[in-house]
Amino acid sequence: MAEVFDGAAEIRKVLDLFKIDYAQDQTFDGLRYGPLDALLPVEFSFSVQGRELFVLFLTDEFASDQLEKLLSFSEGHGNSLLVIDSRDGGRIQEVVSRFIDDARAGKVEVAEDYADYSRGYFFASVDASQKPASAPVKKIDSDDRQKLLLENLELKRQVRGYEAALADFSAQVSELSDLVLANSQKIVALQSGDFSAKFDGEFRLHGSKYGHLTDSAKRLVFVVTKNLNCNWTEIQRYFKDNYDESVSISSIKRIYRQNTDEK
């Protein structure tokens, strides 16, 4: 049985290393989801230089509407959010460390990739007393923006999936091409009749690696040449692959002409 990866434990290691006080599964009254308006807990929440940060370890069980709610809440309250996909599990410590460093550096208003499937969202802090009168219009723009951020995250996942599918398809095409070549060679051998079926003697006179071809070998060369339509390169490859014999094109042509003249 495959071992279950503990992403939360990896995140805790980094926070402990940075000596950061954090809360796990913290809930906020304004962060709810679903028809029952249930509270949506934040996996890790902590502050860095007065900025509230959230870290989420995203698994297959986490629904897209929950992520959309968390993004909306984070932007509305100026809380930066790091979403770590379980497929980047081996890079959790690196990803969390970079996210904390960027937060300390004051990064805002940007969405940044931290690994193949993981992304951080940096939102500016919100001060209600300084909001301009046009805030409702900006909220509409903000809603559109976070929808685009979420859409881009999903599109990136789809691209990775298609890339993996194409790689598998390419490998299958290569395997099928090799199978076609092997079957073609078998067909030639079967079509060559008695000569190939009964060829179990010496290919070279006296068993010498570079000796003259035996009469049986010459008859086989003629049959294979005929069935491969005098494709000299393919004929050479056939004997190399099936008999580990290097037969020169000039020898193949000479044997074919001699047998054709005799016919």
C-alpha positions as CSV (number, residue, x, y, z in Angstrom):
1,M,0.0,0.0,0.0
2,A,1.4,3.4,-1.0
3,E,2.4,5.7,1.8
4,V,0.2,8.8,2.3
5,F,2.3,12.0,2.0
6,D,1.9,14.3,5.0
7,G,2.0,17.8,3.4
8,A,1.0,19.5,6.7
9,A,4.0,18.1,8.5
10,E,6.3,19.5,5.8
11,I,4.7,22.9,6.1
12,R,5.1,22.9,9.9
13,K,8.8,22.1,9.6
14,V,9.4,25.4,7.6
15,L,7.3,27.5,10.0
16,D,9.1,26.0,13.0
17,L,12.4,26.7,11.3
18,F,11.4,30.4,10.7
19,K,10.2,30.5,14.4
20,I,6.7,31.6,13.2
21,D,3.7,31.3,15.4
22,Y,0.8,29.8,13.4
23,A,-2.7,28.5,13.7
24,Q,-4.0,25.4,12.0
25,D,-7.6,24.9,10.6
26,Q,-8.5,28.4,11.7
27,T,-12.0,29.6,10.7
28,F,-13.3,33.1,9.9
29,D,-16.9,34.2,10.1
30,G,-16.7,35.7,6.6
31,L,-15.2,32.6,5.1
32,R,-18.0,30.2,4.3
33,Y,-19.0,28.0,1.4
34,G,-21.7,25.7,0.0
35,P,-25.5,25.7,0.3
36,L,-25.2,25.1,4.1
37,D,-22.9,28.2,4.5
38,A,-20.4,26.0,6.3
39,L,-17.2,27.5,7.7
40,L,-14.2,26.9,5.6
41,P,-11.1,26.3,7.7
42,V,-7.7,27.7,6.6
43,E,-5.0,25.0,6.9
44,F,-2.3,27.4,8.1
45,S,-2.6,31.0,9.0
46,F,0.2,33.3,10.4
47,S,1.5,36.8,10.3
48,V,4.7,38.1,8.7
49,Q,5.7,41.7,9.4
50,G,2.1,42.5,10.2
51,R,0.8,40.8,7.0
52,E,-1.7,37.9,7.4
53,L,-0.7,34.9,5.3
54,F,-2.6,31.7,4.5
55,V,-1.0,28.4,3.3
56,L,-3.2,25.7,1.8
57,F,-2.1,22.1,0.9
58,L,-4.4,21.4,-2.0
59,T,-5.5,17.8,-2.5
60,D,-8.0,16.2,-4.8
61,E,-10.7,16.5,-2.2
62,F,-10.5,20.3,-2.2
63,A,-13.3,21.6,-4.4
64,S,-12.8,24.5,-6.9
65,D,-15.6,26.6,-5.3
66,Q,-13.8,26.4,-1.9
67,L,-10.6,27.7,-3.6
68,E,-12.6,30.5,-5.2
69,K,-14.1,31.5,-1.8
70,L,-10.6,31.4,-0.2
71,L,-9.2,33.6,-3.0
72,S,-12.1,36.1,-2.6
73,F,-11.7,36.2,1.2
74,S,-7.9,36.7,0.9
75,E,-8.2,39.5,-1.6
76,G,-11.0,41.2,0.3
77,H,-9.0,41.2,3.5
78,G,-5.6,41.8,2.0
79,N,-4.3,38.3,3.1
80,S,-1.8,36.7,0.9
81,L,-2.4,33.1,0.0
82,L,-0.2,30.2,-1.0
83,V,-1.8,27.2,-2.7
84,I,0.4,24.1,-2.8
85,D,-0.7,21.3,-5.1
86,S,-0.2,17.8,-3.8
87,R,1.7,17.0,-7.0
88,D,4.4,19.4,-5.8
89,G,4.7,17.6,-2.5
90,G,8.4,17.0,-2.8
91,R,9.1,20.7,-3.0
92,I,6.9,22.0,-0.1
93,Q,9.7,23.3,2.1
94,E,11.3,25.2,-0.8
95,V,7.9,26.7,-1.9
96,V,6.9,27.8,1.6
97,S,10.3,29.3,2.3
98,R,10.1,31.4,-0.9
99,F,6.6,32.5,-0.2
100,I,7.6,33.8,3.3
101,D,10.6,35.6,1.8
102,D,8.5,37.3,-0.8
103,A,6.0,38.3,1.8
104,R,8.8,39.9,3.9
105,A,10.0,41.7,0.8
106,G,6.6,43.4,0.5
107,K,5.4,41.7,-2.7
108,V,1.8,42.7,-3.5
109,E,-0.7,42.6,-6.4
110,V,0.8,39.6,-8.1
111,A,0.2,35.9,-8.7
112,E,3.4,33.9,-8.9
113,D,4.2,30.3,-9.8
114,Y,6.3,28.6,-7.1
115,A,6.4,25.1,-8.7
116,D,4.8,23.2,-11.5
117,Y,1.3,23.3,-10.0
118,S,1.6,25.6,-7.0
119,R,1.0,29.4,-6.9
120,G,1.1,32.3,-4.5
121,Y,-1.3,35.2,-4.5
122,F,-0.2,38.5,-2.9
123,F,-2.9,41.0,-2.2
124,A,-2.5,44.6,-0.8
125,S,-3.6,45.2,2.7
126,V,-7.1,46.7,3.1
127,D,-7.8,49.8,5.2
128,A,-11.5,50.5,5.3
129,S,-11.0,54.1,6.4
130,Q,-9.0,54.9,3.2
131,K,-11.3,53.3,0.7
132,P,-12.4,55.7,-2.0
133,A,-16.1,56.4,-2.8
134,S,-15.7,54.3,-6.0
135,A,-15.0,51.1,-3.9
136,P,-18.1,49.2,-5.2
137,V,-16.8,49.6,-8.8
138,K,-13.3,48.4,-7.8
139,K,-14.9,45.4,-6.1
140,I,-16.4,44.3,-9.4
141,D,-13.0,44.6,-11.0
142,S,-11.5,42.7,-8.2
143,D,-14.1,39.9,-8.6
144,D,-13.2,39.6,-12.3
145,R,-9.5,39.5,-11.5
146,Q,-9.7,36.7,-8.9
147,K,-11.9,34.7,-11.3
148,L,-9.2,35.1,-13.9
149,L,-6.5,34.1,-11.4
150,L,-8.6,30.9,-10.6
151,E,-9.2,30.3,-14.3
152,N,-5.5,30.5,-15.1
153,L,-4.7,28.1,-12.3
154,E,-7.1,25.6,-13.8
155,L,-5.9,26.2,-17.3
156,K,-2.3,25.5,-16.3
157,R,-3.4,22.2,-14.7
158,Q,-5.1,21.3,-18.0
159,V,-2.0,22.1,-20.0
160,R,0.2,19.9,-17.8
161,G,-2.4,17.1,-18.2
162,Y,-2.4,17.5,-22.0
163,E,1.4,17.5,-22.1
164,A,1.5,14.3,-20.1
165,A,-1.1,12.7,-22.4
166,L,0.9,13.8,-25.5
167,A,4.1,12.3,-24.1
168,D,2.2,9.0,-23.5
169,F,0.7,9.1,-27.0
170,S,4.2,9.7,-28.6
171,A,5.6,6.7,-26.7
172,Q,2.7,4.5,-27.9
173,V,3.3,5.7,-31.5
174,S,6.9,4.7,-31.2
175,E,6.1,1.3,-29.8
176,L,3.6,0.7,-32.6
177,S,6.1,1.7,-35.2
178,D,8.6,-0.8,-33.9
179,L,5.9,-3.5,-33.9
180,V,5.0,-2.7,-37.5
181,L,8.6,-3.1,-38.5
182,A,9.0,-6.4,-36.6
183,N,5.8,-7.7,-38.2
184,S,7.0,-6.7,-41.7
185,Q,10.1,-8.7,-41.2
186,K,8.1,-11.7,-40.0
187,I,5.9,-11.4,-43.1
188,V,8.9,-11.4,-45.4
189,A,10.2,-14.5,-43.6
190,L,6.9,-16.3,-44.0
191,Q,6.5,-15.3,-47.6
192,S,10.0,-16.6,-48.5
193,G,8.6,-20.2,-48.6
194,D,10.8,-23.3,-48.3
195,F,14.1,-21.4,-48.4
196,S,13.6,-19.4,-45.2
197,A,11.5,-22.1,-43.5
198,K,14.1,-24.7,-44.0
199,F,17.2,-22.5,-43.6
200,D,18.9,-24.0,-40.6
201,G,22.4,-24.6,-41.9
202,E,25.5,-22.5,-42.2
203,F,25.1,-19.0,-43.7
204,R,28.8,-18.8,-44.6
205,L,31.1,-21.5,-46.1
206,H,33.2,-23.2,-43.4
207,G,31.5,-21.1,-40.7
208,S,33.7,-18.2,-41.4
209,K,32.3,-14.8,-40.4
210,Y,33.5,-13.2,-43.7
211,G,33.4,-16.3,-45.9
212,H,31.4,-16.8,-49.1
213,L,27.7,-17.4,-48.7
214,T,26.4,-20.9,-48.9
215,D,24.0,-21.9,-51.7
216,S,21.1,-22.0,-49.1
217,A,22.0,-18.5,-48.0
218,K,22.1,-17.2,-51.6
219,R,18.6,-18.7,-52.2
220,L,17.4,-16.9,-49.1
221,V,19.0,-13.6,-50.3
222,F,17.1,-13.9,-53.6
223,V,13.7,-14.6,-51.9
224,V,14.1,-11.7,-49.4
225,T,15.2,-9.4,-52.2
226,K,12.2,-10.2,-54.3
227,N,9.8,-9.8,-51.4
228,L,11.3,-6.5,-50.4
229,N,11.1,-5.2,-53.9
230,C,14.9,-4.7,-54.3
231,N,15.0,-2.1,-51.5
232,W,18.7,-2.7,-50.9
233,T,18.9,-0.8,-47.6
234,E,15.9,-2.7,-46.1
235,I,17.4,-6.0,-47.3
236,Q,20.7,-5.3,-45.6
237,R,18.8,-4.4,-42.4
238,Y,16.7,-7.6,-42.6
239,F,19.8,-9.8,-42.6
240,K,21.5,-7.8,-39.9
241,D,18.4,-7.9,-37.6
242,N,17.4,-11.6,-38.3
243,Y,20.7,-13.3,-38.9
244,D,23.3,-10.8,-37.6
245,E,24.9,-11.0,-41.0
246,S,26.4,-8.0,-43.0
247,V,25.7,-8.7,-46.6
248,S,27.0,-6.0,-49.1
249,I,24.6,-4.4,-51.5
250,S,26.8,-5.4,-54.4
251,S,26.5,-9.1,-53.3
252,I,22.7,-8.8,-53.0
253,K,22.4,-7.3,-56.4
254,R,24.7,-10.0,-58.0
255,I,22.7,-12.8,-56.4
256,Y,19.4,-11.3,-57.5
257,R,20.6,-10.8,-61.1
258,Q,22.0,-14.4,-61.3
259,N,18.7,-15.9,-60.1
260,T,16.6,-13.6,-62.2
261,D,18.6,-14.5,-65.4
262,E,18.2,-18.2,-64.6
263,K,14.4,-17.9,-64.3
